[in-house]
Amino acid sequence: MSPRILLVEDTPDIALWLGTALRQGGMAVEFATDGHAAERCLQPGHGFDAVLLDLQLPGQDGLSVLQALRARGDAVPVLVLTARASVPDRVLGLNMGADDYLPKPFDLSELEARLQVLLRRHGRVKSTTLRWGPLEMQPESGTAQLHGQVLALTQREAAALRVLLSSPQRTVSKEQLHAEVFADEAAGLDAVEVLIYRLRKKLESSAASHEGAPEVVITTFRGMGYMLTSPSGGA
């Protein structure tokens, strides 16, 4: 089952852009265009796995929606999206119960990375085996197999592979991988290149022991990111 996301955004172009991108990423997205509509959607038993909440809404502002949600004891993860970028505004939103805060304008890959972190942190990601051709992975344990052979992966390599497998046929930016794998660590973006290099070598080594079997490789698309591909067409 796909994670259910409530997108509360009153600007049609932004709502369409975000909704389309999230649906392409495998999420089920529903929309609310003002605070009152958001309130109706977020009544007890709503079933959403996360909320993307703009603060500047007609009718009832986002902070009021957030305050009412937390007052009901609802712990659904909330990622605030707003043009209010000042430190006092961010602190106010976090103190009122927001899980994260992303000022506009923002990069789509950063939003997707932060949303995935929130979903995993709160146990909202449904546990299913991730597959791409002969490559499969148990996302919770991080155990991966290629052609039935278990890959000896480090924790970071497993995390990177999980991100790539979660976005089949879509490029994953270096920034998204950095946010997902290294989180708040001081490592720079160059660490992603080193990590991908090592992961590539392990995939190649495993494939070499299964001559004639479909390949799985990590392809670099310059300026865009990385994607799992199957040059032999076996995926």
C-alpha beads as a LAMMPS data file, in Angstrom:
LAMMPS data file: protein, C-alpha beads

235 atoms
234 bonds

1 atom types
1 bond types

-500.0 500.0 xlo xhi
-500.0 500.0 ylo yhi
-500.0 500.0 zlo zhi

Masses

1 110.0

Atoms # bond

1 1 1 0.000 0.000 0.000
2 1 1 1.202 3.503 -0.830
3 1 1 1.643 6.081 1.939
4 1 1 -1.365 8.453 2.043
5 1 1 -0.348 12.100 2.028
6 1 1 -2.566 15.139 2.643
7 1 1 -1.238 18.159 0.735
8 1 1 -2.618 21.414 2.162
9 1 1 -1.734 24.128 -0.350
10 1 1 -3.858 26.960 -1.748
11 1 1 -1.710 27.818 -4.791
12 1 1 -2.972 25.620 -7.664
13 1 1 0.312 25.488 -9.600
14 1 1 2.309 24.440 -6.527
15 1 1 -0.318 21.874 -5.504
16 1 1 -0.348 20.353 -9.008
17 1 1 3.461 20.265 -9.180
18 1 1 3.897 18.642 -5.788
19 1 1 0.965 16.281 -6.141
20 1 1 2.167 15.004 -9.508
21 1 1 5.726 14.477 -8.259
22 1 1 4.621 12.639 -5.119
23 1 1 2.263 10.390 -7.046
24 1 1 5.045 9.549 -9.477
25 1 1 7.055 8.613 -6.386
26 1 1 4.458 6.010 -5.424
27 1 1 2.409 7.998 -2.899
28 1 1 -1.343 8.497 -2.729
29 1 1 -2.021 12.242 -2.501
30 1 1 -5.194 14.048 -1.462
31 1 1 -5.621 17.816 -1.511
32 1 1 -7.006 20.554 0.724
33 1 1 -6.950 24.142 -0.534
34 1 1 -7.729 25.988 2.693
35 1 1 -7.576 25.585 6.452
36 1 1 -11.211 24.620 6.890
37 1 1 -10.921 21.864 4.268
38 1 1 -7.774 20.607 6.006
39 1 1 -9.620 20.500 9.326
40 1 1 -12.367 18.375 7.780
41 1 1 -9.816 15.994 6.240
42 1 1 -7.901 15.588 9.504
43 1 1 -10.694 14.518 11.806
44 1 1 -10.089 11.368 13.933
45 1 1 -9.696 8.258 11.806
46 1 1 -8.420 10.176 8.767
47 1 1 -5.824 7.514 7.905
48 1 1 -3.165 9.828 6.477
49 1 1 0.473 8.838 6.909
50 1 1 1.813 12.417 6.676
51 1 1 0.668 15.994 6.088
52 1 1 2.367 18.647 3.951
53 1 1 1.017 21.884 5.408
54 1 1 1.317 25.398 4.038
55 1 1 0.976 28.069 6.727
56 1 1 -0.555 30.903 4.688
57 1 1 -4.003 29.540 3.936
58 1 1 -7.367 31.230 3.344
59 1 1 -10.052 30.834 5.975
60 1 1 -7.880 29.334 8.688
61 1 1 -4.109 29.515 8.743
62 1 1 -1.851 26.490 8.890
63 1 1 -0.677 27.080 12.446
64 1 1 -4.285 26.913 13.659
65 1 1 -4.776 23.650 11.762
66 1 1 -1.591 22.267 13.318
67 1 1 -2.552 23.421 16.815
68 1 1 -5.992 21.810 16.572
69 1 1 -4.486 18.588 15.228
70 1 1 -2.064 18.244 18.132
71 1 1 -4.731 19.263 20.651
72 1 1 -6.690 16.180 19.535
73 1 1 -3.653 14.037 20.338
74 1 1 -3.033 13.251 16.657
75 1 1 0.645 12.402 16.074
76 1 1 0.536 12.181 12.254
77 1 1 3.856 13.590 10.903
78 1 1 3.537 17.178 9.657
79 1 1 6.009 18.851 7.316
80 1 1 5.389 22.596 7.190
81 1 1 5.872 24.387 3.858
82 1 1 5.898 28.155 4.013
83 1 1 7.331 31.411 2.723
84 1 1 7.822 32.456 6.361
85 1 1 11.529 31.717 6.554
86 1 1 12.484 33.663 9.686
87 1 1 13.903 31.803 12.677
88 1 1 11.076 32.898 15.069
89 1 1 8.459 31.555 12.639
90 1 1 10.277 28.225 12.317
91 1 1 10.637 27.929 16.080
92 1 1 6.939 28.735 16.560
93 1 1 5.892 26.058 14.067
94 1 1 8.140 23.420 15.639
95 1 1 6.992 24.334 19.141
96 1 1 3.377 23.926 18.046
97 1 1 4.037 20.378 16.907
98 1 1 5.481 20.439 13.380
99 1 1 7.930 17.582 12.729
100 1 1 9.927 19.476 10.122
101 1 1 9.965 22.856 8.393
102 1 1 10.853 23.624 4.757
103 1 1 10.877 27.279 3.614
104 1 1 9.791 28.198 0.083
105 1 1 11.202 28.071 -2.515
106 1 1 12.570 24.563 -2.033
107 1 1 14.036 21.808 -4.186
108 1 1 11.703 18.902 -4.894
109 1 1 14.381 16.322 -4.101
110 1 1 14.875 17.857 -0.647
111 1 1 11.155 17.731 0.082
112 1 1 10.966 14.085 -1.005
113 1 1 13.972 13.190 1.130
114 1 1 12.576 14.920 4.221
115 1 1 9.172 13.319 3.718
116 1 1 10.704 9.840 3.431
117 1 1 12.676 10.442 6.640
118 1 1 9.475 11.426 8.484
119 1 1 7.572 8.407 7.162
120 1 1 10.292 5.998 8.268
121 1 1 10.857 7.704 11.610
122 1 1 7.190 7.345 12.489
123 1 1 6.836 3.822 11.096
124 1 1 4.507 4.981 8.319
125 1 1 6.275 3.208 5.454
126 1 1 4.561 -0.046 4.546
127 1 1 6.918 -3.004 4.661
128 1 1 7.193 -4.692 1.259
129 1 1 10.029 -6.339 -0.596
130 1 1 11.723 -3.942 -3.001
131 1 1 12.646 -5.468 -6.368
132 1 1 14.368 -4.490 -9.587
133 1 1 14.897 -7.458 -11.888
134 1 1 17.114 -10.018 -10.099
135 1 1 17.830 -7.547 -7.275
136 1 1 15.599 -7.585 -4.194
137 1 1 15.734 -6.108 -0.721
138 1 1 13.898 -6.324 2.585
139 1 1 13.650 -2.607 3.488
140 1 1 13.338 -3.106 7.242
141 1 1 16.367 -5.364 7.691
142 1 1 18.418 -3.937 4.820
143 1 1 19.149 -7.465 3.543
144 1 1 19.658 -7.464 -0.223
145 1 1 20.117 -10.296 -2.715
146 1 1 21.227 -10.305 -6.340
147 1 1 20.487 -13.504 -8.292
148 1 1 19.677 -15.095 -4.927
149 1 1 23.104 -14.302 -3.491
150 1 1 23.156 -12.140 -0.361
151 1 1 25.124 -8.915 -0.811
152 1 1 27.553 -7.994 1.968
153 1 1 26.549 -4.354 2.420
154 1 1 27.482 -1.806 5.040
155 1 1 24.666 0.083 6.746
156 1 1 25.174 3.120 4.501
157 1 1 25.391 1.033 1.333
158 1 1 22.134 -0.673 2.273
159 1 1 20.513 2.702 2.943
160 1 1 21.623 4.022 -0.469
161 1 1 20.387 0.897 -2.243
162 1 1 17.055 1.175 -0.430
163 1 1 16.596 4.724 -1.732
164 1 1 17.426 3.678 -5.305
165 1 1 15.087 0.679 -5.162
166 1 1 12.300 2.859 -3.777
167 1 1 12.424 5.062 -6.897
168 1 1 12.481 2.617 -9.835
169 1 1 12.933 4.238 -13.245
170 1 1 13.488 7.624 -11.618
171 1 1 16.765 9.399 -11.014
172 1 1 17.693 10.028 -7.388
173 1 1 19.712 13.191 -6.861
174 1 1 22.978 13.302 -4.986
175 1 1 21.326 15.695 -2.514
176 1 1 18.493 13.269 -1.796
177 1 1 20.901 10.392 -1.226
178 1 1 22.955 12.580 1.096
179 1 1 19.868 13.554 3.111
180 1 1 18.648 9.960 3.330
181 1 1 21.946 8.222 4.078
182 1 1 24.046 10.721 6.003
183 1 1 21.232 12.703 7.695
184 1 1 22.757 15.282 10.039
185 1 1 26.335 14.007 9.760
186 1 1 29.074 16.385 8.662
187 1 1 29.958 14.375 5.532
188 1 1 29.874 16.392 2.308
189 1 1 28.254 15.514 -1.022
190 1 1 31.509 13.881 -2.174
191 1 1 30.787 11.098 0.309
192 1 1 27.806 10.107 -1.850
193 1 1 30.082 9.561 -4.868
194 1 1 32.385 7.324 -2.830
195 1 1 29.414 5.373 -1.483
196 1 1 27.912 4.842 -4.951
197 1 1 31.312 3.710 -6.281
198 1 1 31.570 1.038 -3.600
199 1 1 27.983 -0.099 -4.112
200 1 1 28.564 -0.360 -7.863
201 1 1 31.591 -2.578 -7.317
202 1 1 29.616 -4.962 -5.106
203 1 1 26.821 -5.249 -7.676
204 1 1 29.370 -5.871 -10.433
205 1 1 31.187 -8.486 -8.375
206 1 1 27.976 -10.381 -7.658
207 1 1 26.869 -10.214 -11.302
208 1 1 30.275 -11.520 -12.469
209 1 1 29.646 -14.793 -10.620
210 1 1 26.394 -15.307 -12.575
211 1 1 27.553 -15.159 -16.180
212 1 1 24.729 -14.626 -18.645
213 1 1 22.267 -13.450 -15.983
214 1 1 20.559 -10.024 -16.264
215 1 1 22.724 -7.148 -15.090
216 1 1 21.772 -4.497 -12.559
217 1 1 23.917 -1.382 -12.572
218 1 1 23.814 2.088 -11.076
219 1 1 23.838 4.577 -13.932
220 1 1 24.891 8.193 -13.433
221 1 1 22.864 10.858 -15.237
222 1 1 24.980 13.988 -15.076
223 1 1 23.265 16.902 -13.418
224 1 1 20.321 14.697 -12.407
225 1 1 21.515 11.867 -10.191
226 1 1 21.605 8.061 -10.121
227 1 1 19.243 5.326 -11.235
228 1 1 19.201 1.523 -11.223
229 1 1 19.198 0.231 -14.807
230 1 1 19.512 -3.094 -16.587
231 1 1 21.637 -2.674 -19.738
232 1 1 20.952 -6.257 -20.797
233 1 1 17.209 -5.618 -20.699
234 1 1 16.607 -8.317 -18.106
235 1 1 14.743 -6.178 -15.545

Bonds

1 1 1 2
2 1 2 3
3 1 3 4
4 1 4 5
5 1 5 6
6 1 6 7
7 1 7 8
8 1 8 9
9 1 9 10
10 1 10 11
11 1 11 12
12 1 12 13
13 1 13 14
14 1 14 15
15 1 15 16
16 1 16 17
17 1 17 18
18 1 18 19
19 1 19 20
20 1 20 21
21 1 21 22
22 1 22 23
23 1 23 24
24 1 24 25
25 1 25 26
26 1 26 27
27 1 27 28
28 1 28 29
29 1 29 30
30 1 30 31
31 1 31 32
32 1 32 33
33 1 33 34
34 1 34 35
35 1 35 36
36 1 36 37
37 1 37 38
38 1 38 39
39 1 39 40
40 1 40 41
41 1 41 42
42 1 42 43
43 1 43 44
44 1 44 45
45 1 45 46
46 1 46 47
47 1 47 48
48 1 48 49
49 1 49 50
50 1 50 51
51 1 51 52
52 1 52 53
53 1 53 54
54 1 54 55
55 1 55 56
56 1 56 57
57 1 57 58
58 1 58 59
59 1 59 60
60 1 60 61
61 1 61 62
62 1 62 63
63 1 63 64
64 1 64 65
65 1 65 66
66 1 66 67
67 1 67 68
68 1 68 69
69 1 69 70
70 1 70 71
71 1 71 72
72 1 72 73
73 1 73 74
74 1 74 75
75 1 75 76
76 1 76 77
77 1 77 78
78 1 78 79
79 1 79 80
80 1 80 81
81 1 81 82
82 1 82 83
83 1 83 84
84 1 84 85
85 1 85 86
86 1 86 87
87 1 87 88
88 1 88 89
89 1 89 90
90 1 90 91
91 1 91 92
92 1 92 93
93 1 93 94
94 1 94 95
95 1 95 96
96 1 96 97
97 1 97 98
98 1 98 99
99 1 99 100
100 1 100 101
101 1 101 102
102 1 102 103
103 1 103 104
104 1 104 105
105 1 105 106
106 1 106 107
107 1 107 108
108 1 108 109
109 1 109 110
110 1 110 111
111 1 111 112
112 1 112 113
113 1 113 114
114 1 114 115
115 1 115 116
116 1 116 117
117 1 117 118
118 1 118 119
119 1 119 120
120 1 120 121
121 1 121 122
122 1 122 123
123 1 123 124
124 1 124 125
125 1 125 126
126 1 126 127
127 1 127 128
128 1 128 129
129 1 129 130
130 1 130 131
131 1 131 132
132 1 132 133
133 1 133 134
134 1 134 135
135 1 135 136
136 1 136 137
137 1 137 138
138 1 138 139
139 1 139 140
140 1 140 141
141 1 141 142
142 1 142 143
143 1 143 144
144 1 144 145
145 1 145 146
146 1 146 147
147 1 147 148
148 1 148 149
149 1 149 150
150 1 150 151
151 1 151 152
152 1 152 153
153 1 153 154
154 1 154 155
155 1 155 156
156 1 156 157
157 1 157 158
158 1 158 159
159 1 159 160
160 1 160 161
161 1 161 162
162 1 162 163
163 1 163 164
164 1 164 165
165 1 165 166
166 1 166 167
167 1 167 168
168 1 168 169
169 1 169 170
170 1 170 171
171 1 171 172
172 1 172 173
173 1 173 174
174 1 174 175
175 1 175 176
176 1 176 177
177 1 177 178
178 1 178 179
179 1 179 180
180 1 180 181
181 1 181 182
182 1 182 183
183 1 183 184
184 1 184 185
185 1 185 186
186 1 186 187
187 1 187 188
188 1 188 189
189 1 189 190
190 1 190 191
191 1 191 192
192 1 192 193
193 1 193 194
194 1 194 195
195 1 195 196
196 1 196 197
197 1 197 198
198 1 198 199
199 1 199 200
200 1 200 201
201 1 201 202
202 1 202 203
203 1 203 204
204 1 204 205
205 1 205 206
206 1 206 207
207 1 207 208
208 1 208 209
209 1 209 210
210 1 210 211
211 1 211 212
212 1 212 213
213 1 213 214
214 1 214 215
215 1 215 216
216 1 216 217
217 1 217 218
218 1 218 219
219 1 219 220
220 1 220 221
221 1 221 222
222 1 222 223
223 1 223 224
224 1 224 225
225 1 225 226
226 1 226 227
227 1 227 228
228 1 228 229
229 1 229 230
230 1 230 231
231 1 231 232
232 1 232 233
233 1 233 234
234 1 234 235
